[in-house]
Amino acid sequence: MRGNVMSNNASVFLSFGDIRNALIVKCVISFGTPITCFRFSLNTRFIIDSIKADTDTEWKVMKEWQPEWQSKSKEFVVSVTNPMHELTIEYQYHGQISGWCNVIEEKRIALSVYSAWSIFETSVPVNYIFKIENMDNYFVVNARYDDIEKLWVYGETDHDEGNIIALKEGQYHLASTGNFFFYYMNENEKDYANYYITSYNAIMEYLTSIFGKRSIHKMSIVSLGREDGGGAYFRKELMVIDKIDVSEDKEQIRQSVIGLLGHELGHNWFMGADTSTWEDWLNETCAEWAALLYIHSLNDKVFFENRLSTANENYMDTPMIKSSDGTRPSDGVHTRGVMMFYEIYLQYGMETIITILKIFIDMKEKNTKSFLSELKMKIGIEIPEKIEKALTIKNYTGLFV
């Protein structure tokens, strides 16, 4: 909890140099309870300038490792003789930062946790507040400008740690309605912006009517307009898209927007399973079926089948959902569960799918074992037994007949 006197709180000061090609960071951590050892990880390409505490300090690199989602990193350990109350870590990086949805340019700056630019995997929990300096002519999404300190403050409303988006004034466009904001760099994305505006409200209203309310104070989507890349990610109140294909016709735009929004907004209800293991199939399958459920409500059979087509064409070539060592398969969690649920839909109908999705939402412990147990208690053993079988077989066709 933020503000707890016993918590460990970090102020992360960052700036980008005079020509926006250098990332300079100073992380000051105050420990609620003094400690003698602190471990953390950081992108291998960052240069540590100094690590200091309020007592004599020693630090070293323990290992180099590859996180599941983030850039290659090093683990550091800081040791002190007397317990430290405060620790300061200063580091920097020059050049284009690597990682999903990351870019540092004059007109746009995007840092995501995928680049491992901010310390992570800390040995004790840390609450972060980010303070972005020397950015008076930029707008920082979901941040507050402090007129006294003359900097942007990010993280006060419990946003995901380390996702910083700064857009230069005069270089971006904004479309908004109510508590929904769509920022885009390429003026050719105006049609997309309009579809996002109308689709967001419709999808949220529909999903809320089915699954209940979710507390979303506001929702910001940022299209970075990059020439390369094609990724996207969703965190609380923030969605970032690398690139939008502006060559699509209006129907393709409509389907792309609704499909992406439906899935990513679906994660407001469908999340909580471990994303670093095969259990992530629960999050991704249920979120995609939130999108398919909305599309189904439009009575547009062609759109519904189009949305399923990629999973249908590819799932047979993906690894089984349940890996032998518990790791997360490369592709299966995004396609196999979707097609498994499609077979359930064909045999039992959409109301059964809705029931299954609601059961997942109500679960306290989000894992497959608990999911199957809940299904057996609430809808009988037939479907969950076949779901369990589907976790380790290749072809789902006719499985639920």
Secondary structure by P-SEA (a helix, b strand, c coil): ccccccbbbbbbbbbbcccccbbbbbbbbbbcccccccccccccccccccccccccbbbbbcbbbbcccccbbbbbbbbbcccccbbbbbcccccccccccccccccbbbbcccccccccccccbbbbbbbbccccccccccccccccccbbbcccccccccbbbbbccccccccccccbbbbbccccaaaaaaaaaaaaaaaaaaaaaccccccccbbbbbcccccccbbbbbcccbbbbccccccccaaaaaaaaaaaaaaaaacccccccccccccaaaaaaaaaaaaaaaaaaaccaaaaaaaaaaaaaccccccccccccccccccccccaaaaaaaaaaacccaaaaaaaaaaaaacccccaaaaaaaaaaccccaaaaaaaaaccccccccccc
